[in-house]
Amino acid sequence: MNSKTCSRSETTAMLSELVEKRLESHASYWAREVSFDRGTPMWRRIDYVGFKPFTPNYAVEPVSVELGVFSCYEVKSCLSDFESGNGLTFYGDENYLVTSRELAERLHDMRDLPRNINQVLVPTPKGDRLMGLYDLSANGSPSYRHRPASEMLWAMVEANGRRAKRYRKTKEKEA
């Protein structure tokens, strides 16, 4: 799907679907529209937050939560969405801006890409997944977690987070 021929809502829906597909394969638990500091002037919402616990040798350890990785994704469908002042909140260990290739290239040319992110992700030419277009992880403004794990997880729970499909048990498996 070419974002040049899509409306803003269609582009947002397409990018969001690709983020959810990525989270299903990269995270153990994820949520959309995760709010922080609700009810205060500092209220912020992140489009998607994923969490993958630290599990050395595939074993859950007492430090699995604190050493786990939180990934934040902000979806921007067009320049007015990017410049709206909403979003662009990156509180995770890994932070991604998700947009169309056209918008990413425009922001890059304008030197307007956020500095505190790891990568700008865009749809592949086939439109079946996200791929990195610009890697900003070594740009002198490192990405790092801004909140404790307990706060991040609680915000995800409040946003009705979900466990990745590969970790969900079905009634057939339990029977």
N, C-alpha and C positions, 0 to 999 in steps of 0.2 A: 504494500500500500504506500503510495507516494504522498508525503505530507503536503506537497504543493497542490494536490487535488482534493485534499480533505479539509473539512471544517475544523475549527479549533477543538470542538468537543470530540469529533471523530479521531483526530490526532492524539488527543489526551487519552481516549479509550484504547487506542492501539498501543501507545507507549506503556500505559498502565498494565495492559494484558501481558506485554513482554517482561515488565518488571516482575509481575506475579509468577510468570513462568521461570524466571531466573531465581527468584526467592525459593520456589518449590525445590529447585535442585541445589541451591547454595546455602540454605538456612534450615535450621531445625524448627524454628518458630518465627512467624512473621505477622505483622499487622499493618493496616493502612490507616492513614489519617491519625497519626499518633500525636497527642497534645502534651505539651509541657507548660508548667506555670499557668495553668488554667485559672481564670479569675483574677489575674494580675496584669499590670501593664506590660509585662514581659512575656505574655502568652505567645507561644509558637506552636505550629503544627508541622510535622514532617509527613510527606506523602506516604512513604513506606519505610518501615524499620524491620530488619531481619536480625535474628540472633542465632549464633552457632556456639554451643558450649565448648569449652576446652576439654577434650577427652583424649589424653595420651593413651596410646595402645587401646583405644576404643573403650576405655573404662571411665566411669563417672567418678571424679575425685571431689573432695571438699572444696577445692578451688575452681571447679569447672565453671561456675557462674561468673565469678570475678575475673577470671582469665579468658572468658569467652569473648567472641567478636560480635560487635553490633555494627550492622551496615545500614546506612541511611541513604535513601534515594529520593531526590526531588525531581518531579516530572514537570517539564516546561514545554508547551506545545507551540508557542510563538513568541516573538519579541515582546509584545505587550504583556503577555503572561510573565515572562522573565523580568520585565521592568516594573511589574505591578506592586512590588513591595511585599507580596505574599510569598511565603516559602523561603527557599534558599537558606534553610536552617539545617546545619550539619553538625550533629552532636555525636556521631558514631566513631568507632575505630577506623572504619572505612566509609567514605562518603562519595556519592556519585550524583552527577547531574545527568538526567536522561532527557534527551531531546531528539529532534530530527537532525539528520546530517546537515541540512541547509542552515538551520539555526545555529548549530554548533560551529560551523565554518564561519558564519557571520559574526558570532560572539568572539571567536578566535581572532578574526581579522580586526575587529574593533578593540581587541585586547580587553574584553569584558568578561572573560571566564572567571568564576570564583577561584580564589587562591587556595582556600582550605579544603580542597577536595582531592580525591585520588585520581578519578578518571571522569571523562565525559563519555557516556555510553550512548550509542545510536543504533537503530535497527540495521541488521545486515542487509545487503542488497536484496536478498530473498524475503526479508521481513519476518523471518522465523525466530529470531533471537536477538539479544543485544550484544554489541561488540564495542570494545574500547576504541575511541577515535583519537582522543588526546589523553595522554598520561601526565598528570600534574603532580604525581607523588614526590617528585624531587625538585619542586619549584621554589624551595626556600621557605615555604609556609606549610609545615607538615599538618596532616590531618590527624586528629587524635580525639579520643572520647572526652566529652565535656561533662558527663554526668555519671554518677555511680551506677553500677549494674542493677542494683535493686530498684532505683528510680526508673531506669530505662525499661526494665521488665514490667514494673507496675504500670507504666504508661501504656505499654503494649497490651497488657491485660485489660485495662480500661477501654482500649480501642477495639476490644473484641478480637484480639489476635488469634491466630490459628496455627496449629501444628502442621508442618509440611506433610503432604499426603503420604509420603513414603514412611512416615512414623506413626500414622494413624492406624489403629486396629479396627478391623471390621468384625461384625458379629460372626461372619463365617470363619474367620481365623481363630476367634476365641472359642468357638463351639467344638 
